[in-house]
Amino acid sequence: MKGMPELSHRRRMLVLAICCMSLLIVSLDTTALNVALPAMQRDLDATTAGLQWTIDAYTLVLASLLMLAGSTADRIGRKRVFMAGLVVFTIGSALCSAAPNLEALIVFRMVQAVGGSMLNPVAMSIITNTFTDPRERARAIGVWGAVVGISMAAGPLVGGVLVDAVGWRSIFWVNLPVGLAALLLTLRFVPESRAPKARRPDAVGQVLVIALFGSLTYAIIEAPASGFSYVLPFAVVAVVALAGLLWYEPRRDEPLIDLRFFRSAPFSGATVIAISAFAGLGGFLFLSTLYLQNVRGLDALHAGLWMLPMAIPMFLLAPVSGRLVGSRGPRLPLVLAGVMTTASGVLFAAFDAETSDVTLFLGYVLFGIGFGLVNAPITNTAVSGMPRAQAGVAAAVASTSRQLGQTLGVAVIGAVLASGVGASSYKEEFVSAATPGWWILAGCGLMVLVLGAVTSGRWARGTAERTADRLSSVEVREAAGVSA
């Protein structure tokens, strides 16, 4: 069976719900873990860099493997890869809950990420091939985005309750029953599908992606403690790996990532917007968690409650954004998202919003509105203009951009914070040390605003149509056995 069989409306809704379960455990794990960072820091005697690695070890491996997972799922079967991801992610969660030290936790987080790489992009590919009507697909993606909002709203509270009542290890226990249930439901109800033409693995491209993401992240995180001269070789590796990708990938018939996608202005814009928005999210959560617990002295539960003004708008506006994309296109939600996110960053950077309950509340609300609006247009733009046979790869690029953004956000903001605050005067210096980080987050919001406006107009849509036509014509010629 090559394509997805035609399903009833009820069956399509069930497939959507099963796919959303995988997103829920991955997203809930991330948001709940952020609340647990201070408890982990005390229990495992971790530095700021150690905390960064507990987040980035996961997102880095995820970003490195998502495109491989997407193309593999298109080749050997999306259901098969999705189920394998659920198994590995659940096993990784169990290992994380039993980690004896920080180093083991980081390794087990990487195991989790191997499973996670086979979940969200493959689930999005399943959704894309299940919901073929553009409006119905936009609504389905809106529901998908709402699950992110649910995890944002529930994650800090669930994490706070578990950390205070049981300990940070219990956060990983939540994934076990949900992962098992999703596995059984997938086995029973999700039909198998794959791309009409199998894509060959691209081992060289995969190694170059891992080298690029890994060396870049390592250089950023370790620079404050080790110095520029120590991380310079890793920065050089990142530059060489990027140059290698740009030279090698266009020369392959079936590359890991088809650089022709980026001839589409909306697709390119969605990629950079995803990196910017999720860099903002990663940095925002990192700074907020450490401030609320280590500076204000709140326990994990009350820190989680303080994040609700950010989480609730995310939950409420994600489906609204999906409907806006379906009815009016991506420009309005992207521009509004950019305005709100920028305003939040400026409020913290220029007016020290942390120091007042009123401005702290307002800053969280603004960021929640902005992020709640941004996710649906990113996903819809990334997959809607591409041939369905390339759905797995296109969805994986969008997901990779999100994870790369979150990785860089935590790495850069954490490095800025670590370079400006000392252990002996942590509380006194935190707000001033965090100010450059808040300006960076405001810049991320401005990037969303500008690109959202530029890459969603008539000219941009024309580039998307021409790109889709070229990709489709190449597929037709290849299917007929003609060299492209």
N, C-alpha and C positions, 0 to 999 in steps of 0.2 A: 504494500500500500504506500503510494508516494505522497499524495496530498491528504489533507484532513477531510474526512467524510462529512457530508452535510448533516448537521445535528439539529434537533428540535431546540426551541427557545429555552425550554427548561433544562435541557442537557448542557446548552452553552452557558447558562448561568451557573450550573454546578461545576463545570470546568473552570470558570472564572473564580469561583469560591475556593476551589482546591489550589489554584495557582496563587491566590492571595494568601493562603495559609503559609506558603513558603516565604513570601515577602514579609509576613507578620513576624515569623520567628527570627528572620535575619535582622529586620529593623528594630524589633523589640530588644534583641540582644545588644545592639549598638547603643540605643538610648538608655537602657537600664544600666549598661556597663559604665557609661559616663558618670552616672550618679555614684557608682561604687568606687571611682578612682581614688578618692582620699582614703577610704577604708583599705583598699589594696595597697596604697602607698605606705600606710602604717604597718599593715600585716606583713608585707613582703620587703619592707625597707627600700622602697623604690625611689629613684631620683625623678626629676621632671622628665628627663630623657627616657627613663624606664616606663613612665606613664604613657609617653608618646608612642613607644613601641608596642604597648599592649593594645593600642588602637590601630596603629599603622601596620603592625605585622599582619593583621587581618585584612585591612583595606588594600595594602600593597600587593599581597598574593592574589586577592580578589581581582584587582585591576589588571594584574599581569596575565591572568588565565581566562578572563571573561570572553575575549574574542575567540580563543581556542575552543572554549566550551560551546559558544554559539555556532561556530562552523562545524564542530564535531556533531552537535545535535542535529544540524541540517543534514549531515552526511549519514549517520548511523541510526538516527531516530530520536526525536525530542523527548518522548515519554521515557525511553530507556535511560537517557542521560539525566533527565529530571529525577528519576527514582534513585539513580546512583548518587546524585547530589544530596538527596534527603538522607540516605544511609550514612554517607561520610560526614555530613554536617552534624547529624545526631551523635555519632561516635565522637567527633571532635568536641562537642559540647560536654559529653560525659568526661572526657579526658581533662578539659579545662577545669571542671568542678573539682578534680582531684589533684591539680597541679601543686607540687610540693614547694616550688620557689618561682621567682619571676622568670627565670630563663625557661623553665619547663612550660609555664603559662604562655609565653610568647610562641614557643614551638607548637603547642596545642592549638593556639589561636590560628596558626598557619594551616594546621590540619582542618580546622573549621572552615577556613577560607577556601580550601580546595573544594570542599562540598558546596559552599556558598556560590562559587563561580559557576556551578552547574544548575543553580536554582533560578535566580531572578531573570537573567537574560533569556534562558530557555523557556521559562514561564511566559515571558512577554512574547516570545516567538509563537508559543502555543496559542496565546490570546489573539495575536495578530492573524493567525491562520484560522482561528475559530470564528472570529467576528469579521466578516468580509465587507459588510456595509460600512462606509466611512463614518456615518453618524453613530451607528451602534458601536463601532470600534472606539470612537472618541468617548462615548459614555462609559464603555468598559474600562478604558484607560483612566477615566475620572474616578471610577470605583477603586482601581488599582492605586491611584494617588491618595485616595481617602484612607486606605490601609496604612500608608506612611503616616498620615495624620493620626490615626488610631494608635499606632506604635509610639508616636511622639507624645501623645496625651497619656497613654497608659505606661510607657516605659519608665519615666522618672518616678511615677507613683509605685509601680510594681517593684522597681529597683530599690526605692527608698524603704518600702515595707520589708522586703526580703533582707536587705543589708542590716536594717535595725533589728529585725526579729531573729534572723538565722545567721546572716553573714554573707559576704559577697559571693561565695561559691554557689549559693543557692540560685543566683541569677541564671546560671547555665542549666539548672535542672528544668526550668520552664520549657526549654526547647525539646526535651525528651518526649513527653506525651504528644505534643503538637506535631513533631517530626514523624512519629510513628503513625499517628492518625492520617497525616497527609500522604504518607507512603501507601497505606492500605487503600485509601480512597483513589489515589492515582492509579494503582494497579487495577481497580475495579471499573472506574468511570472515564478516565482520560484515554481517548483513542491515540494510536501511534500516528505520527506523520514525519515526513522528511522532505528535503528539497528534491525536485525532480532529477537534478544532476549532482552527483556526489562531488565534494571538493576534497582535494588531496591535502594532507597535513603540510604545514609550512614550518619545519623545525627551526630553520635559520631565523625566520621572522619572530618565532616565539622566543628564542634565546635573546634576540636583540631587544624585544620588549621587556623581558625580565631584567636584562642588564641596564636598560634605560631607567625604568621605574625604580629598581632597587638601589642603584648607585646614586641617583638623584636624591631619593628620600634619605638615604644614609648620610650623604654629605650635608643636607640641611639640618637634620636632627643632631648630628654629632659636632657640627661646627662650633657652637658656643663653648662646649667643654674641651674639645680637642684642638681647636684652632684651624685656621684656613689652610696652613701648610699640610696638615694631616689629611684633610678631606679633599685636597686638590686632585689627587689621582682619581678619586671616585667621581668628581665633577668632570674630569677628562673622559672617563669611561662613558658617562652619560652623553656627552657631546658626540663621541665617536659612535655610540649605539644609535643615536638619533640620525646621524649622517648615514649610517649603514642602512637603516630602515628606509630612508628617503631614496637611497640609491638602489637597494635590492628589491623592494616590494614591487615597484612598477615593472620590473623585468620578469616577474613570475606570471605564469598563466593563471594560477589560482593562489593569490597571496593571502596571508593571514588577514590583512586588512586591505581592502581595495581602495587605493587612494583616489580613484575616480569618484567615489562618493563625495569627496570634498569639493568637487566642481559645483555641487549644489550649495548655493549660499545659505538656504535654510538649514541644511544638514550641518554645514560647517559652523553656522551660528549656534545651532542647538548644542553642538559639541563643546564650544568654548563657553556658552552659557551654563551648561551642566558643570563644567570644571569650576567656573566662578561661583555659582550658587552653592555647590556642595563644599567648596573650600570655605565659603562663609559659614555654612552649617557646622563643619568640623571645628573650625576655630571658635565659633560662638559657643558651642557646647563645652569645649575644653576650657575656655576662659571662665564661663559662667559657673561651671561645676567647682572649679578650684576656688573661685572668689566666694561663692556662697558658703562653702564648707570650711575652707582653710582661713579665710579672712573674716567673714561674718560669724563663723563658728556654728553654723546650723548643722543639725544632724541630717542624715541622708534623706529621711522622709520629708522634712521641712524644705530641704533644698529641692526635692522633687515637686513639692507643692508650688514653690516659687517659679518653677518652669511652666506651670499650667497656662499662664497668660501668653506664652509663646506656643504651646502645644495645641491649645483649643482652636485658635484661628487656623492653624495648619489643618486640623481635622475638618473644620467646617468649610473651608474654602477650596480644598482639593477637588471635591466633586463639582463645585461651582465653576472652577477653572476648566474642568473637563467639558462641561456644557458650553462654556464660552468659546472654547476652541472648536467645538462641533458646530456652533451656530454662527460665530463671528470671526473665527480664525485665531491664530496665536498672538497677534500683536498686542491686543489690549491686556490680557493677563501678564504678558512678559513686561510691558512697560510699567504697569502698576507694581509688579513684583520688584522691578529695579528701583522704582521710586521709594517704596517702603523699606527695602533692605538698605539702601543708601542712607535714608533718614535715620534708621536705627543705628548704623555704624557711626554716623556723625554725632548723634546724641551721646553715645558713650565716649567717643574720641575727644570731642570739643567741650562737652559739658559734664564729664565725669558722672554719667547717669547712675553708676553703681552706688554712689554715695547718698542717694535719696531714694526712699521707697517709691515715690510717685514717678520719678524719671526712670527708675529701674523697671517698674511695671510697664510704663509706656514703651521703653526700648524693646522689651520682650514682646509686647503686642505687635509693634511695627514689624519686627523680624518674623514673627509667626504669620502675619498677613502676607508678607513678601514671599516667604518660602512656600506657603500654602498654595500660592498662585503659580509658582514657577514649574512645578514638576510635570503636570499634564502636558503643557505645550512642548516641553523638551522631548518627551517620549513620542508624542503624536507626530511632531515634525521629523524626528529621526527615522521613523518606520513608515510613515504614510506615503512618502514619495518614492520608495524603493520597490523593485519587483518583489513579489511575495516569495520567490525562491531564495532571495537574499535576506529574508526577514531575520533569521537568526544572527547573521553577521551585523546587520544594521542595528538591531536591538542591543547586541553585545557592545558595539562602539558607544552607544548612548550610556549603557551601564558602566562601561569602562571609564568614560568621562566623569561620571558621578563619583566612582570610587577613587579615581586619580585625584579629583578635586578635593575630596574629603581627606585623602592621604596628605596632600600638599598643604591643606589648611591646618591640620594638626601639626605637621612638621614645621611649617613656617611660623605660625603663631606661637607654638611652643618654644621654638628657637629664639624668637624675639623676646618672649617672656623670660626665658632662662638667662639671656644675656643681660637683662636689666634688673633682676631681683636677686638678692643674696639670701642665704639660708638664715642668717642671724636677724635679718630685718624684713622677713617675708611679708608680714601684714602691712607694715608701713610703706613699703615700696611697691606693692602689687599694683595699685591703681595707676601710678605713673608709668610703671614698667609695661603695663598692658595697653597704654594709649597708642603706641605705634601699631599694635595688633588691631585695634579697633579701626584705625585709619585704613589699614589693609582691607578689612572687611567692608568698609564703606566703598573702597575702590572696586571690590568684587560686585557690590550692588550696582555701581555706576556702569560696570561692564555689561551686566544683564540689561540695564536700561538702554544703553546705546545699541548693542547688538540686537536686542529685541525689536527696536524700531527699524534698524537698517535691513535686517535679514527677513523681514516678514511682508515686504511690499511687493508691487507688481514685478519689478526687476528681479527680485529674489525668487519669486515663484517661477519666472521664466527659466532661470538657471536650473531649478529643480526639475522642471518638465523636460528640458533638454538632456539633463543627466539621466533621468529615468528612461528616456527614449533610447539613448546610447547604450545603457546597460541592458535594456530589453532586447535591442537589436543584436548585441553581441551574444546574448543567451540563445537567441533564435538561430544565429549562424553556427554557434558551437553545437547546438542540438542537432543541426543538419550535417555536422561533420565538416564545416567549412572553417578554415583558420581565420581568426579575427585579426 
